[in-house]
Amino acid sequence: MTDRDWMDAGTACAVLGVRRQTLYAYVSRGLLRACRDHADPRRSLYARADVEALAARHRRPRARADVAAGAIRWGDPVLDTSVAEVRDGMLWFGRRRAVELADWMTLEQIAALHWRMSAITPGYGRGQDGPDGKTPLARGLADLAGRAARAAPMQGRPRAELAGEGAQLLFGLTRALLGRDLESGVPIHGQLARHWAVDPSGEDTIRRALVLLSDHDLNPSTFAVRICASTGASLPAAILAGLATLSGPRHGGVALKAREALRTGADPDAMEAFLASHRELTPYGFGFGHPHYPEGDVRATALFEAMGEGCPAVQQARALSQRLGMAPNIDAALAAMAEAYALPEAAAFTLFAVARTVGWTAHAIEQIESGQIIRPRARFVSVAT
């Protein structure tokens, strides 16, 4: 293709009549081809033929149901929230930049911010009887299921009470995922670092990652939490819905595939073999590209800076990024962390689950306070037999 076959993001948005977020969603869904602008690698260009074909399709009259069905798939936000937002390629927690808060906050402090509390009461020490399961996921699901079976519904309870329960869930789930009691007086990032025998610099990177992972817009697991909470179910039941959703290979499991991809970064032949054997996956499926961050995932950038560009795992991520023409996202950054600090295979998922419990709790409380139930409509489509 020649330069005339491509257009920049502003032009593409103007032709399609959409916002940039929706443009990036089209790329993620395979509807629109994109590539890096060789004149400015920070920018992306979009295939003119694809843009014009989409524009022609959009000019056809669309029923309200068609618009709604498309919006729920990487489309415009479907719920209002004051917890977090991705705007102009930057993640915001309330009115503050997440990357700036990650410079100094702990997960406990960001929890208080997300839950609108002055502080949260630590809940270290022993929790319920040790959950069954050989993996962090199995233990976490068992722990939350046991709590959900005994917990009171959220409906009608004050925010402070729900936040207190959220703190106990946060500490209890951390304990379950690690499979050990927590140490009194040690913040959660310290608990993880000690469990994985990570040095002080790695411990601070874990702290930073937990803050950055604490919430991220209406991702699938957060949406599942809000659906559950909207029914008035208990808080552990809502968090259980989030953890179950996070367990999917296309959500919390992406970092595991990203780690596999990064291990090929030092060997061009191995990299090509990996890509050839994973043609069914878009790069997003193993940690590269993100519809919300056309210029690169700011969370990944912050973690790479914390690890240092000289870190071999960061260099592996950069090599694969250059090959793909897409910036690494948070899953690639978590994979690089796991490689850099020799963490166990389930470490990235554990980090994700522990951190996101904070955001899930904030969204569950916000949803129950709204008094609204989330109930989309279904549209029957016959299936040929």
C-alpha positions as YAML, in Angstrom:
chain: A
units: angstrom
residues:
- id: 1
  name: MET
  ca: [0.00, 0.00, 0.00]
- id: 2
  name: THR
  ca: [1.05, 3.63, -0.58]
- id: 3
  name: ASP
  ca: [0.75, 6.53, 1.84]
- id: 4
  name: ARG
  ca: [-2.53, 7.48, 0.17]
- id: 5
  name: ASP
  ca: [-4.02, 4.20, 1.33]
- id: 6
  name: TRP
  ca: [-3.77, 5.25, 4.99]
- id: 7
  name: MET
  ca: [-5.22, 8.07, 7.09]
- id: 8
  name: ASP
  ca: [-4.54, 9.39, 10.57]
- id: 9
  name: ALA
  ca: [-6.89, 8.94, 13.52]
- id: 10
  name: GLY
  ca: [-8.44, 12.40, 13.28]
- id: 11
  name: THR
  ca: [-9.36, 11.93, 9.63]
- id: 12
  name: ALA
  ca: [-10.69, 8.42, 10.24]
- id: 13
  name: CYS
  ca: [-12.88, 9.63, 13.10]
- id: 14
  name: ALA
  ca: [-14.22, 12.46, 10.96]
- id: 15
  name: VAL
  ca: [-15.08, 10.09, 8.10]
- id: 16
  name: LEU
  ca: [-16.78, 7.60, 10.42]
- id: 17
  name: GLY
  ca: [-18.37, 10.15, 12.70]
- id: 18
  name: VAL
  ca: [-17.10, 8.38, 15.83]
- id: 19
  name: ARG
  ca: [-14.88, 9.11, 18.80]
- id: 20
  name: ARG
  ca: [-11.33, 7.76, 19.01]
- id: 21
  name: GLN
  ca: [-12.36, 5.18, 21.58]
- id: 22
  name: THR
  ca: [-14.76, 3.64, 19.09]
- id: 23
  name: LEU
  ca: [-12.12, 3.80, 16.34]
- id: 24
  name: TYR
  ca: [-9.73, 1.78, 18.50]
- id: 25
  name: ALA
  ca: [-12.54, -0.67, 19.23]
- id: 26
  name: TYR
  ca: [-12.94, -1.31, 15.50]
- id: 27
  name: VAL
  ca: [-9.25, -2.21, 15.30]
- id: 28
  name: SER
  ca: [-9.53, -4.55, 18.29]
- id: 29
  name: ARG
  ca: [-12.51, -6.31, 16.71]
- id: 30
  name: GLY
  ca: [-10.67, -6.82, 13.41]
- id: 31
  name: LEU
  ca: [-12.94, -4.44, 11.47]
- id: 32
  name: LEU
  ca: [-10.21, -1.95, 10.72]
- id: 33
  name: ARG
  ca: [-6.53, -2.42, 9.88]
- id: 34
  name: ALA
  ca: [-4.00, -0.16, 11.57]
- id: 35
  name: CYS
  ca: [-0.24, 0.30, 11.43]
- id: 36
  name: ARG
  ca: [2.39, 2.53, 12.98]
- id: 37
  name: ASP
  ca: [3.20, 5.83, 11.27]
- id: 38
  name: HIS
  ca: [6.86, 5.45, 10.26]
- id: 39
  name: ALA
  ca: [7.27, 9.22, 10.39]
- id: 40
  name: ASP
  ca: [6.06, 9.27, 14.00]
- id: 41
  name: PRO
  ca: [6.00, 5.84, 15.74]
- id: 42
  name: ARG
  ca: [3.80, 7.27, 18.50]
- id: 43
  name: ARG
  ca: [0.90, 7.57, 16.05]
- id: 44
  name: SER
  ca: [-1.17, 4.99, 14.21]
- id: 45
  name: LEU
  ca: [-2.54, 5.08, 10.66]
- id: 46
  name: TYR
  ca: [-5.74, 3.41, 9.47]
- id: 47
  name: ALA
  ca: [-6.51, 1.67, 6.17]
- id: 48
  name: ARG
  ca: [-8.51, 4.02, 3.97]
- id: 49
  name: ALA
  ca: [-10.42, 1.18, 2.28]
- id: 50
  name: ASP
  ca: [-11.54, -0.21, 5.65]
- id: 51
  name: VAL
  ca: [-12.58, 3.21, 6.92]
- id: 52
  name: GLU
  ca: [-14.61, 3.96, 3.82]
- id: 53
  name: ALA
  ca: [-16.27, 0.52, 3.90]
- id: 54
  name: LEU
  ca: [-17.27, 1.04, 7.54]
- id: 55
  name: ALA
  ca: [-18.54, 4.52, 6.76]
- id: 56
  name: ALA
  ca: [-20.74, 3.16, 3.98]
- id: 57
  name: ARG
  ca: [-22.12, 0.53, 6.31]
- id: 58
  name: HIS
  ca: [-22.85, 3.12, 9.00]
- id: 59
  name: ARG
  ca: [-24.77, 5.30, 6.57]
- id: 60
  name: ARG
  ca: [-27.42, 2.59, 6.28]
- id: 61
  name: PRO
  ca: [-30.39, 3.10, 8.62]
- id: 62
  name: ARG
  ca: [-29.94, 1.16, 11.85]
- id: 63
  name: ALA
  ca: [-32.63, 0.13, 14.25]
- id: 64
  name: ARG
  ca: [-32.26, 1.03, 17.90]
- id: 65
  name: ALA
  ca: [-31.65, -2.63, 18.78]
- id: 66
  name: ASP
  ca: [-28.78, -2.81, 16.28]
- id: 67
  name: VAL
  ca: [-27.15, 0.26, 17.80]
- id: 68
  name: ALA
  ca: [-27.52, -1.14, 21.33]
- id: 69
  name: ALA
  ca: [-26.14, -4.52, 20.32]
- id: 70
  name: GLY
  ca: [-23.06, -2.92, 18.81]
- id: 71
  name: ALA
  ca: [-22.46, -0.60, 21.75]
- id: 72
  name: ILE
  ca: [-21.99, -3.43, 24.23]
- id: 73
  name: ARG
  ca: [-19.06, -4.85, 22.25]
- id: 74
  name: TRP
  ca: [-16.12, -2.53, 22.90]
- id: 75
  name: GLY
  ca: [-18.40, 0.39, 22.16]
- id: 76
  name: ASP
  ca: [-19.39, 3.46, 24.09]
- id: 77
  name: PRO
  ca: [-19.70, 3.15, 27.89]
- id: 78
  name: VAL
  ca: [-23.04, 1.81, 29.00]
- id: 79
  name: LEU
  ca: [-22.97, 2.95, 32.63]
- id: 80
  name: ASP
  ca: [-22.06, 6.13, 34.47]
- id: 81
  name: THR
  ca: [-19.37, 5.83, 37.13]
- id: 82
  name: SER
  ca: [-17.28, 8.12, 39.30]
- id: 83
  name: VAL
  ca: [-14.67, 5.45, 40.09]
- id: 84
  name: ALA
  ca: [-12.37, 5.50, 37.06]
- id: 85
  name: GLU
  ca: [-12.25, 6.63, 33.46]
- id: 86
  name: VAL
  ca: [-9.96, 6.32, 30.45]
- id: 87
  name: ARG
  ca: [-9.88, 9.70, 28.76]
- id: 88
  name: ASP
  ca: [-7.52, 11.01, 26.09]
- id: 89
  name: GLY
  ca: [-5.28, 7.99, 26.45]
- id: 90
  name: MET
  ca: [-4.89, 8.47, 30.21]
- id: 91
  name: LEU
  ca: [-6.34, 6.48, 33.13]
- id: 92
  name: TRP
  ca: [-8.02, 8.64, 35.76]
- id: 93
  name: PHE
  ca: [-9.09, 7.65, 39.26]
- id: 94
  name: GLY
  ca: [-11.72, 10.24, 40.01]
- id: 95
  name: ARG
  ca: [-10.04, 13.47, 38.97]
- id: 96
  name: ARG
  ca: [-6.48, 12.27, 39.49]
- id: 97
  name: ARG
  ca: [-4.11, 10.48, 37.12]
- id: 98
  name: ALA
  ca: [-3.60, 6.88, 38.10]
- id: 99
  name: VAL
  ca: [0.09, 6.92, 37.15]
- id: 100
  name: GLU
  ca: [0.73, 9.82, 39.53]
- id: 101
  name: LEU
  ca: [-1.07, 8.12, 42.41]
- id: 102
  name: ALA
  ca: [0.93, 4.96, 41.72]
- id: 103
  name: ASP
  ca: [4.12, 6.89, 42.44]
- id: 104
  name: TRP
  ca: [3.40, 6.86, 46.17]
- id: 105
  name: MET
  ca: [0.13, 5.20, 47.15]
- id: 106
  name: THR
  ca: [-0.40, 1.69, 48.51]
- id: 107
  name: LEU
  ca: [-3.32, -0.52, 47.55]
- id: 108
  name: GLU
  ca: [-4.89, 0.16, 50.95]
- id: 109
  name: GLN
  ca: [-4.70, 3.91, 50.31]
- id: 110
  name: ILE
  ca: [-6.15, 3.66, 46.81]
- id: 111
  name: ALA
  ca: [-8.94, 1.50, 48.25]
- id: 112
  name: ALA
  ca: [-9.87, 4.30, 50.63]
- id: 113
  name: LEU
  ca: [-9.90, 6.72, 47.68]
- id: 114
  name: HIS
  ca: [-12.06, 4.46, 45.50]
- id: 115
  name: TRP
  ca: [-14.45, 3.67, 48.36]
- id: 116
  name: ARG
  ca: [-14.63, 7.33, 49.46]
- id: 117
  name: MET
  ca: [-13.42, 6.59, 52.98]
- id: 118
  name: SER
  ca: [-10.78, 8.42, 55.03]
- id: 119
  name: ALA
  ca: [-9.00, 5.09, 55.58]
- id: 120
  name: ILE
  ca: [-9.75, 1.38, 55.67]
- id: 121
  name: THR
  ca: [-9.35, -0.80, 58.73]
- id: 122
  name: PRO
  ca: [-6.69, -3.49, 58.26]
- id: 123
  name: GLY
  ca: [-7.93, -7.03, 58.57]
- id: 124
  name: TYR
  ca: [-4.76, -9.06, 58.78]
- id: 125
  name: GLY
  ca: [-4.38, -12.32, 60.67]
- id: 126
  name: ARG
  ca: [-6.43, -15.42, 60.33]
- id: 127
  name: GLY
  ca: [-9.55, -15.52, 58.21]
- id: 128
  name: GLN
  ca: [-11.95, -18.39, 57.73]
- id: 129
  name: ASP
  ca: [-10.70, -21.95, 57.52]
- id: 130
  name: GLY
  ca: [-8.17, -22.46, 54.75]
- id: 131
  name: PRO
  ca: [-9.99, -22.71, 51.38]
- id: 132
  name: ASP
  ca: [-9.64, -25.84, 49.34]
- id: 133
  name: GLY
  ca: [-7.78, -25.83, 46.05]
- id: 134
  name: LYS
  ca: [-4.27, -26.28, 44.72]
- id: 135
  name: THR
  ca: [-4.24, -23.10, 42.61]
- id: 136
  name: PRO
  ca: [-4.75, -19.45, 43.62]
- id: 137
  name: LEU
  ca: [-7.89, -19.32, 41.48]
- id: 138
  name: ALA
  ca: [-9.39, -22.43, 43.08]
- id: 139
  name: ARG
  ca: [-8.67, -21.10, 46.58]
- id: 140
  name: GLY
  ca: [-10.03, -17.66, 45.75]
- id: 141
  name: LEU
  ca: [-13.27, -19.00, 44.29]
- id: 142
  name: ALA
  ca: [-13.76, -21.32, 47.27]
- id: 143
  name: ASP
  ca: [-13.10, -18.52, 49.75]
- id: 144
  name: LEU
  ca: [-15.56, -16.13, 48.14]
- id: 145
  name: ALA
  ca: [-18.23, -18.80, 47.66]
- id: 146
  name: GLY
  ca: [-18.06, -19.66, 51.34]
- id: 147
  name: ARG
  ca: [-18.37, -16.02, 52.33]
- id: 148
  name: ALA
  ca: [-21.19, -15.37, 49.86]
- id: 149
  name: ALA
  ca: [-23.22, -18.24, 51.33]
- id: 150
  name: ARG
  ca: [-23.26, -16.50, 54.72]
- id: 151
  name: ALA
  ca: [-23.22, -12.78, 53.83]
- id: 152
  name: ALA
  ca: [-26.07, -10.31, 54.06]
- id: 153
  name: PRO
  ca: [-27.36, -8.63, 50.89]
- id: 154
  name: MET
  ca: [-25.98, -5.18, 50.14]
- id: 155
  name: GLN
  ca: [-29.34, -3.51, 49.72]
- id: 156
  name: GLY
  ca: [-30.15, -0.96, 52.41]
- id: 157
  name: ARG
  ca: [-26.74, -1.06, 54.09]
- id: 158
  name: PRO
  ca: [-24.68, 2.15, 54.55]
- id: 159
  name: ARG
  ca: [-21.54, 2.75, 52.49]
- id: 160
  name: ALA
  ca: [-19.24, 2.66, 55.53]
- id: 161
  name: GLU
  ca: [-20.49, -0.79, 56.48]
- id: 162
  name: LEU
  ca: [-20.06, -2.10, 52.94]
- id: 163
  name: ALA
  ca: [-16.58, -0.61, 52.71]
- id: 164
  name: GLY
  ca: [-15.65, -2.35, 55.96]
- id: 165
  name: GLU
  ca: [-16.86, -5.62, 54.51]
- id: 166
  name: GLY
  ca: [-14.90, -4.84, 51.34]
- id: 167
  name: ALA
  ca: [-11.71, -4.48, 53.39]
- id: 168
  name: GLN
  ca: [-12.24, -7.88, 54.99]
- id: 169
  name: LEU
  ca: [-12.86, -9.39, 51.56]
- id: 170
  name: LEU
  ca: [-9.71, -7.78, 50.19]
- id: 171
  name: PHE
  ca: [-7.53, -9.20, 52.94]
- id: 172
  name: GLY
  ca: [-9.34, -12.53, 52.97]
- id: 173
  name: LEU
  ca: [-9.03, -13.01, 49.22]
- id: 174
  name: THR
  ca: [-5.35, -12.06, 49.33]
- id: 175
  name: ARG
  ca: [-4.84, -14.71, 52.00]
- id: 176
  name: ALA
  ca: [-6.72, -17.29, 49.94]
- id: 177
  name: LEU
  ca: [-4.84, -16.54, 46.72]
- id: 178
  name: LEU
  ca: [-1.49, -16.84, 48.50]
- id: 179
  name: GLY
  ca: [-2.60, -19.87, 50.48]
- id: 180
  name: ARG
  ca: [-1.19, -18.52, 53.73]
- id: 181
  name: ASP
  ca: [-2.10, -16.24, 56.64]
- id: 182
  name: LEU
  ca: [-1.10, -12.60, 56.30]
- id: 183
  name: GLU
  ca: [1.47, -10.95, 58.54]
- id: 184
  name: SER
  ca: [0.25, -8.28, 60.92]
- id: 185
  name: GLY
  ca: [1.31, -4.75, 60.04]
- id: 186
  name: VAL
  ca: [2.58, -5.56, 56.54]
- id: 187
  name: PRO
  ca: [0.84, -3.83, 53.59]
- id: 188
  name: ILE
  ca: [-0.50, -6.03, 50.82]
- id: 189
  name: HIS
  ca: [2.34, -5.29, 48.42]
- id: 190
  name: GLY
  ca: [4.75, -6.37, 51.15]
- id: 191
  name: GLN
  ca: [2.78, -9.56, 51.74]
- id: 192
  name: LEU
  ca: [3.11, -10.48, 48.06]
- id: 193
  name: ALA
  ca: [6.78, -9.53, 47.88]
- id: 194
  name: ARG
  ca: [7.67, -11.64, 50.92]
- id: 195
  name: HIS
  ca: [5.66, -14.57, 49.65]
- id: 196
  name: TRP
  ca: [7.50, -14.44, 46.31]
- id: 197
  name: ALA
  ca: [10.90, -13.56, 47.86]
- id: 198
  name: VAL
  ca: [11.20, -10.33, 45.84]
- id: 199
  name: ASP
  ca: [13.85, -7.69, 46.60]
- id: 200
  name: PRO
  ca: [12.94, -4.12, 47.69]
- id: 201
  name: SER
  ca: [12.95, -2.68, 44.16]
- id: 202
  name: GLY
  ca: [10.66, -5.46, 43.02]
- id: 203
  name: GLU
  ca: [8.43, -4.89, 46.04]
- id: 204
  name: ASP
  ca: [7.95, -1.26, 45.01]
- id: 205
  name: THR
  ca: [7.10, -2.33, 41.46]
- id: 206
  name: ILE
  ca: [4.47, -4.66, 42.92]
- id: 207
  name: ARG
  ca: [3.06, -1.75, 44.94]
- id: 208
  name: ARG
  ca: [2.88, 0.38, 41.81]
- id: 209
  name: ALA
  ca: [1.24, -2.41, 39.80]
- id: 210
  name: LEU
  ca: [-1.43, -2.98, 42.44]
- id: 211
  name: VAL
  ca: [-2.44, 0.69, 42.37]
- id: 212
  name: LEU
  ca: [-2.53, 0.81, 38.56]
- id: 213
  name: LEU
  ca: [-4.59, -2.40, 38.41]
- id: 214
  name: SER
  ca: [-7.09, -1.35, 41.07]
- id: 215
  name: ASP
  ca: [-9.66, -0.27, 38.51]
- id: 216
  name: HIS
  ca: [-10.03, 0.19, 34.77]
- id: 217
  name: ASP
  ca: [-13.30, 1.46, 33.36]
- id: 218
  name: LEU
  ca: [-16.10, -1.05, 32.67]
- id: 219
  name: ASN
  ca: [-14.04, -4.08, 31.75]
- id: 220
  name: PRO
  ca: [-15.78, -7.49, 31.59]
- id: 221
  name: SER
  ca: [-15.16, -8.49, 35.22]
- id: 222
  name: THR
  ca: [-16.24, -5.11, 36.56]
- id: 223
  name: PHE
  ca: [-19.38, -5.24, 34.43]
- id: 224
  name: ALA
  ca: [-20.12, -8.70, 35.84]
- id: 225
  name: VAL
  ca: [-19.71, -7.31, 39.37]
- id: 226
  name: ARG
  ca: [-22.12, -4.48, 38.65]
- id: 227
  name: ILE
  ca: [-24.71, -6.83, 37.16]
- id: 228
  name: CYS
  ca: [-24.56, -9.01, 40.26]
- id: 229
  name: ALA
  ca: [-24.64, -6.03, 42.62]
- id: 230
  name: SER
  ca: [-27.60, -4.53, 40.77]
- id: 231
  name: THR
  ca: [-29.73, -7.46, 41.94]
- id: 232
  name: GLY
  ca: [-29.00, -6.62, 45.58]
- id: 233
  name: ALA
  ca: [-26.82, -9.70, 46.09]
- id: 234
  name: SER
  ca: [-24.17, -9.79, 48.80]
- id: 235
  name: LEU
  ca: [-20.81, -8.10, 48.30]
- id: 236
  name: PRO
  ca: [-18.82, -11.37, 48.31]
- id: 237
  name: ALA
  ca: [-21.24, -12.72, 45.70]
- id: 238
  name: ALA
  ca: [-20.54, -9.70, 43.49]
- id: 239
  name: ILE
  ca: [-16.77, -10.07, 43.95]
- id: 240
  name: LEU
  ca: [-17.12, -13.78, 43.19]
- id: 241
  name: ALA
  ca: [-18.77, -12.85, 39.87]
- id: 242
  name: GLY
  ca: [-15.80, -10.61, 39.11]
- id: 243
  name: LEU
  ca: [-13.20, -13.24, 39.96]
- id: 244
  name: ALA
  ca: [-15.00, -15.87, 37.90]
- id: 245
  name: THR
  ca: [-15.06, -13.51, 34.93]
- id: 246
  name: LEU
  ca: [-11.42, -12.55, 35.41]
- id: 247
  name: SER
  ca: [-10.45, -16.23, 35.22]
- id: 248
  name: GLY
  ca: [-11.11, -16.38, 31.48]
- id: 249
  name: PRO
  ca: [-8.12, -16.67, 29.11]
- id: 250
  name: ARG
  ca: [-9.28, -13.54, 27.29]
- id: 251
  name: HIS
  ca: [-9.24, -11.44, 30.47]
- id: 252
  name: GLY
  ca: [-7.10, -12.30, 33.49]
- id: 253
  name: GLY
  ca: [-5.45, -15.14, 31.61]
- id: 254
  name: VAL
  ca: [-3.93, -12.91, 28.91]
- id: 255
  name: ALA
  ca: [-0.82, -12.22, 30.99]
- id: 256
  name: LEU
  ca: [0.00, -15.93, 31.04]
- id: 257
  name: LYS
  ca: [-0.04, -16.04, 27.23]
- id: 258
  name: ALA
  ca: [1.90, -12.77, 27.18]
- id: 259
  name: ARG
  ca: [4.63, -14.35, 29.29]
- id: 260
  name: GLU
  ca: [4.89, -17.17, 26.78]
- id: 261
  name: ALA
  ca: [5.20, -14.59, 24.01]
- id: 262
  name: LEU
  ca: [7.87, -12.58, 25.82]
- id: 263
  name: ARG
  ca: [10.05, -15.63, 26.26]
- id: 264
  name: THR
  ca: [10.49, -15.67, 22.49]
- id: 265
  name: GLY
  ca: [11.66, -12.04, 22.35]
- id: 266
  name: ALA
  ca: [15.38, -12.76, 22.35]
- id: 267
  name: ASP
  ca: [15.11, -15.23, 19.46]
- id: 268
  name: PRO
  ca: [13.60, -13.93, 16.19]
- id: 269
  name: ASP
  ca: [12.94, -17.45, 14.94]
- id: 270
  name: ALA
  ca: [11.13, -18.39, 18.16]
- id: 271
  name: MET
  ca: [9.13, -15.18, 17.95]
- id: 272
  name: GLU
  ca: [7.98, -15.95, 14.42]
- id: 273
  name: ALA
  ca: [7.13, -19.52, 15.43]
- id: 274
  name: PHE
  ca: [5.01, -18.22, 18.30]
- id: 275
  name: LEU
  ca: [3.15, -15.78, 16.04]
- id: 276
  name: ALA
  ca: [2.59, -18.46, 13.41]
- id: 277
  name: SER
  ca: [1.15, -20.87, 15.97]
- id: 278
  name: HIS
  ca: [-1.17, -18.22, 17.42]
- id: 279
  name: ARG
  ca: [-2.74, -16.80, 14.27]
- id: 280
  name: GLU
  ca: [-6.17, -17.22, 15.84]
- id: 281
  name: LEU
  ca: [-5.26, -14.56, 18.43]
- id: 282
  name: THR
  ca: [-5.05, -10.83, 17.87]
- id: 283
  name: PRO
  ca: [-1.99, -9.26, 19.53]
- id: 284
  name: TYR
  ca: [-4.36, -8.04, 22.24]
- id: 285
  name: GLY
  ca: [-4.77, -11.70, 23.19]
- id: 286
  name: PHE
  ca: [-1.14, -11.86, 24.30]
- id: 287
  name: GLY
  ca: [-0.58, -8.38, 25.67]
- id: 288
  name: PHE
  ca: [-0.13, -5.92, 22.81]
- id: 289
  name: GLY
  ca: [-2.35, -3.07, 21.67]
- id: 290
  name: HIS
  ca: [-5.34, -1.70, 23.51]
- id: 291
  name: PRO
  ca: [-8.44, 0.04, 22.11]
- id: 292
  name: HIS
  ca: [-8.37, 2.62, 24.90]
- id: 293
  name: TYR
  ca: [-4.70, 3.53, 24.46]
- id: 294
  name: PRO
  ca: [-3.78, 4.22, 20.81]
- id: 295
  name: GLU
  ca: [-0.42, 5.68, 21.82]
- id: 296
  name: GLY
  ca: [0.36, 2.92, 24.31]
- id: 297
  name: ASP
  ca: [-1.03, 1.71, 27.64]
- id: 298
  name: VAL
  ca: [0.09, 4.23, 30.26]
- id: 299
  name: ARG
  ca: [0.01, 1.53, 32.94]
- id: 300
  name: ALA
  ca: [2.51, -0.59, 31.03]
- id: 301
  name: THR
  ca: [4.73, 2.43, 30.42]
- id: 302
  name: ALA
  ca: [4.80, 3.19, 34.15]
- id: 303
  name: LEU
  ca: [5.76, -0.38, 35.05]
- id: 304
  name: PHE
  ca: [8.45, -0.59, 32.39]
- id: 305
  name: GLU
  ca: [9.94, 2.64, 33.72]
- id: 306
  name: ALA
  ca: [9.93, 1.17, 37.24]
- id: 307
  name: MET
  ca: [11.75, -1.96, 36.02]
- id: 308
  name: GLY
  ca: [14.16, 0.00, 33.84]
- id: 309
  name: GLU
  ca: [14.76, -0.21, 30.10]
- id: 310
  name: GLY
  ca: [17.85, -2.31, 30.77]
- id: 311
  name: CYS
  ca: [15.74, -5.11, 32.21]
- id: 312
  name: PRO
  ca: [15.91, -8.12, 29.83]
- id: 313
  name: ALA
  ca: [12.17, -8.77, 30.18]
- id: 314
  name: VAL
  ca: [11.40, -5.17, 29.21]
- id: 315
  name: GLN
  ca: [13.73, -5.49, 26.22]
- id: 316
  name: GLN
  ca: [11.91, -8.67, 25.19]
- id: 317
  name: ALA
  ca: [8.60, -6.82, 25.34]
- id: 318
  name: ARG
  ca: [10.04, -3.98, 23.27]
- id: 319
  name: ALA
  ca: [11.35, -6.40, 20.65]
- id: 320
  name: LEU
  ca: [7.96, -8.05, 20.26]
- id: 321
  name: SER
  ca: [6.26, -4.64, 20.22]
- id: 322
  name: GLN
  ca: [8.48, -3.52, 17.36]
- id: 323
  name: ARG
  ca: [7.75, -6.69, 15.42]
- id: 324
  name: LEU
  ca: [3.99, -6.28, 15.88]
- id: 325
  name: GLY
  ca: [3.84, -2.53, 15.43]
- id: 326
  name: MET
  ca: [1.78, -2.31, 18.61]
- id: 327
  name: ALA
  ca: [2.65, -1.01, 22.05]
- id: 328
  name: PRO
  ca: [2.63, -3.41, 25.02]
- id: 329
  name: ASN
  ca: [-0.37, -3.22, 27.32]
- id: 330
  name: ILE
  ca: [-0.74, -3.99, 31.02]
- id: 331
  name: ASP
  ca: [-0.80, -7.76, 30.43]
- id: 332
  name: ALA
  ca: [2.59, -7.64, 28.71]
- id: 333
  name: ALA
  ca: [3.88, -5.49, 31.58]
- id: 334
  name: LEU
  ca: [2.66, -8.02, 34.15]
- id: 335
  name: ALA
  ca: [4.31, -10.79, 32.14]
- id: 336
  name: ALA
  ca: [7.55, -8.80, 32.09]
- id: 337
  name: MET
  ca: [7.33, -8.34, 35.87]
- id: 338
  name: ALA
  ca: [6.82, -12.06, 36.35]
- id: 339
  name: GLU
  ca: [9.86, -12.79, 34.20]
- id: 340
  name: ALA
  ca: [12.04, -10.08, 35.74]
- id: 341
  name: TYR
  ca: [11.43, -11.21, 39.32]
- id: 342
  name: ALA
  ca: [11.12, -14.96, 38.60]
- id: 343
  name: LEU
  ca: [7.56, -15.06, 39.92]
- id: 344
  name: PRO
  ca: [5.40, -18.19, 39.74]
- id: 345
  name: GLU
  ca: [3.15, -18.70, 36.72]
- id: 346
  name: ALA
  ca: [0.02, -17.62, 38.61]
- id: 347
  name: ALA
  ca: [1.59, -14.43, 39.99]
- id: 348
  name: ALA
  ca: [0.23, -12.08, 37.32]
- id: 349
  name: PHE
  ca: [-3.30, -13.37, 37.86]
- id: 350
  name: THR
  ca: [-2.89, -13.03, 41.63]
- id: 351
  name: LEU
  ca: [-1.73, -9.42, 41.27]
- id: 352
  name: PHE
  ca: [-4.66, -8.68, 38.99]
- id: 353
  name: ALA
  ca: [-7.25, -10.32, 41.26]
- id: 354
  name: VAL
  ca: [-6.00, -8.77, 44.50]
- id: 355
  name: ALA
  ca: [-5.80, -5.28, 43.01]
- id: 356
  name: ARG
  ca: [-9.05, -5.39, 41.07]
- id: 357
  name: THR
  ca: [-10.97, -6.47, 44.20]
- id: 358
  name: VAL
  ca: [-10.63, -2.83, 45.25]
- id: 359
  name: GLY
  ca: [-12.27, -1.55, 42.07]
- id: 360
  name: TRP
  ca: [-14.90, -4.28, 42.08]
- id: 361
  name: THR
  ca: [-15.92, -3.27, 45.60]
- id: 362
  name: ALA
  ca: [-16.15, 0.39, 44.60]
- id: 363
  name: HIS
  ca: [-18.34, -0.45, 41.61]
- id: 364
  name: ALA
  ca: [-20.55, -2.81, 43.61]
- id: 365
  name: ILE
  ca: [-21.21, -0.10, 46.19]
- id: 366
  name: GLU
  ca: [-21.82, 2.51, 43.50]
- id: 367
  name: GLN
  ca: [-24.23, 0.19, 41.69]
- id: 368
  name: ILE
  ca: [-26.32, -0.70, 44.75]
- id: 369
  name: GLU
  ca: [-26.51, 2.98, 45.68]
- id: 370
  name: SER
  ca: [-27.89, 3.80, 42.22]
- id: 371
  name: GLY
  ca: [-30.95, 1.64, 42.90]
- id: 372
  name: GLN
  ca: [-30.91, 0.46, 39.27]
- id: 373
  name: ILE
  ca: [-30.92, -3.10, 37.99]
- id: 374
  name: ILE
  ca: [-28.92, -3.93, 34.87]
- id: 375
  name: ARG
  ca: [-31.16, -5.81, 32.49]
- id: 376
  name: PRO
  ca: [-30.39, -5.76, 28.72]
- id: 377
  name: ARG
  ca: [-32.88, -7.16, 26.23]
- id: 378
  name: ALA
  ca: [-32.29, -10.25, 24.15]
- id: 379
  name: ARG
  ca: [-32.98, -10.52, 20.42]
- id: 380
  name: PHE
  ca: [-33.74, -13.92, 18.95]
- id: 381
  name: VAL
  ca: [-31.62, -14.97, 15.98]
- id: 382
  name: SER
  ca: [-32.41, -18.26, 14.29]
- id: 383
  name: VAL
  ca: [-29.60, -20.74, 13.83]
- id: 384
  name: ALA
  ca: [-29.38, -22.83, 10.69]
- id: 385
  name: THR
  ca: [-29.42, -26.59, 11.36]
...
